[in-house]
């Protein structure tokens, strides 16, 4: 399975939901969503700054990650950015590939 970083920010409506139901409840709801799709919720943290939440999840494929992103966006209570995480070995493999590319203007 591939790992994904989920960065999320709550709207005012989302913050009201957190205050009503608690942050531990939100972590459990996200874990249930991910596990229901055949994934694994590795970690879930609240933070100060640009994003309110940072979570790492293992998901079966990019289509499943897109489904998570769509469900989050459709709620209207959260905006999210889902980032594919690569292992050092995967980047090593990519670096060994020959790529035929011409830079713009070259």
N, C-alpha and C positions, 0 to 999 in steps of 0.2 A: 504494500500500500504506500501511497505517496503522502508526505506530510505537507500540511498547509498552515500558514499563519493567517489567522483571522484578526483583523484590526477593526474594531467597531466603536461607533460613537452614538450615544443616545440622543434622541430628540427630547423636547420638553415632555411629551407624552410618555416616552420611554422612561425618563427619570421618575415621573410620577408612579409608574408601574414598579420601579425598583423600590421606591419609598414605601409603597403599599405592601409588596410581597417579599421584600428582602433580596439582598444580593446573592445569598446562598441558594435561594430558590431559582434565580436566573441561571447560576452555574449548573444546577441540576437539570434545568429545562434544556440547556444547550447540550449537555452530555447525553440526555435522552434522545434529542434530535439526531445527533451524530451517530450514536450507537444504533438507533433505529434504521440508519442507512448502511449499516454494516461497517461503521468506522469505529475509531477509538479516540476518546477525548483525553489528550495527554496532560494539558494544563489550561487553566483559565485564571487570568489575573485582571483586576481592576487597576487603573493607573490615572495619574494626573497628566494633563497635557492635551495634545491634539486628539488622541484616542482615549476612550474610556475603558476599553477592554482589549487585551491581547490574549489570544488563545491559540494553542497548537492542537491540531487534530490530524489523525491519519484517516484518509478516505480512500475508497476503492479506486476512484478514477476522477478525471477532470469533470465529467458530466455530473457526478455526484457533488463535487465541489461547487459547480455552477448551480445545482438545485438548492444547495444550502444558501448560496448568495442570493438567489432569487426569492427564497422564502423569507430571508431576513429583510430584504428590500421591500417586499410586499407588505410587511407588517406596518410600515410607516413609522415605527417607533425607534428604528435603528438604521443607521447607514453603516455599511461594512465594505471592507476591501479584503479580498482573499488572495493570498500570495502563495505560489508554489515554492516549496523549500527543496533545495537540492543538496545532496550529500557531497562531501569533497570528492568521493569516488565518481559520482555522476559528472561533476565538472571536469575531473581528469579525463573521463571517457569523451566528453565533448571536446576537450582540447586536442585530443588525438585524431579527431575527424578532420578530413580535408574538405575545405569549403571553397567553392568557386564563387568569388564575390568581387564585383568591381565597384569601388567607391564612387559616389556621385561626382561628376566632373572629371573623372580619371580617364 
